[in-house]
Amino acid sequence: MSFFISPAYAQEAGSMDSGMFNMLFLVGFALIFYFFLWRPQAKRAKEHKALIGGLSKGDEVITAGGIIGKVVRLTDDYLVLEVSNGVELKFQKAHVAAELPKGTIKDI
């Protein structure tokens, strides 16, 4: 006789309810995955693609690394930022995090 382990009893055979519960659980999990993970990420990717596509010479941007500069030249995949007078750095367009309002660099 063991006082710590409770005895196990046989259960009734599974019914259709357990199968339906499992199906609803999977559908619910898929909906949660869609609305909380995939959809917001796709929206952010679409906004970032629009940001990169809308860049033009003279825009003030901040990179993912936190470097602020003014766009001097653009190519298909790269851009050149002027971060100070006479100092230019080359970046991939994908590393642009945000476009800043005009005059932000002067105010800093």
N, C-alpha and C positions, 0 to 999 in steps of 0.2 A: 504494500500500500504506500502510495506516494502522496504526500500532502501538498506538494508544490506543482504537480502537473495535473491539470483537470482531464477527466476522461473525454475521449472523442466519440461522438455519436454519428451515425450515418445520417445523411440528409436525403431529402426527397430528390427524385430525378429532376434535372433542370427543365424549366418550362420555357415557353416562347418569350416570357417577360425578360429573362436574362439576355437573350439574343437581341431583343429590341433595345434594352438598356445599353448594351455594348455599341450598337449602331448609333444611338443618340449621343453617346459619349464621344464617339469618333467624329460625328458631324459637328458637335459642339466644339471639340478641340480644333477642327479645321476652321470653323468660323472665327474662333478666338485668334488663331494663327494669322488668318487673313486680315482681320480688322486691327490687330494690335502690332503686328510685325511687318507683313509684306506691304500692305497698302501705304502706311506712312513712309516707309523706306522708298517705295516707288515714287511717291509724291516729292520727297526731298531730292531724289535723283533727277526728276523732271525739272524741278526748279533750278538745280545746279547746272543742268545742260542749257537751260534758257539763259542763265547768267553768263555762262562762258560764250554762248553764241552771240550775245548782245554786247560784248566788249568792243570798245573802239579806242582809237588813239586819243589820249587826253583824260581818260577815265582814271579815277583814283580808286585803288583796290587794296585789300589786305589779303595776304597769302595764308595758307594753313599754318605756316610757321610763325605768323605774327608780323611779317615784314610789310610795311606800308610803303606804297610807291605809286607813281604816275605812269600809265602805259605810254611807252614811246614808240614801240614797233610791235606788230602782230604778224604771225605766220599761222599756218593751219594748226600746229600743235604747240607752238611756243609763243611767249611774249617777252618783251624786254621792259623792265621797270626801272625808272629813274628814282632811286631812293634818296639821293642827295644831289647837289649840284655837281654834275660831271660823273656821278657814280651810277652805273647801269648794271643790273643783274638780269640774267636770263632765267625764266621759269617755264615749266610746263603749264598750259592753261588749266589743267585739272587741279592744280594746287591753289588756284584763286578761291578764297573762302567767301568773300563778300565784296560788293562794290560800295564805296563810301560816297557820301554826298560831296559835291564840288566844294573846294575850299577847306577840306578837313586837314590837309597837310599843312597849310599855312597857319591854321589855328593851333597846331601842336607845338 
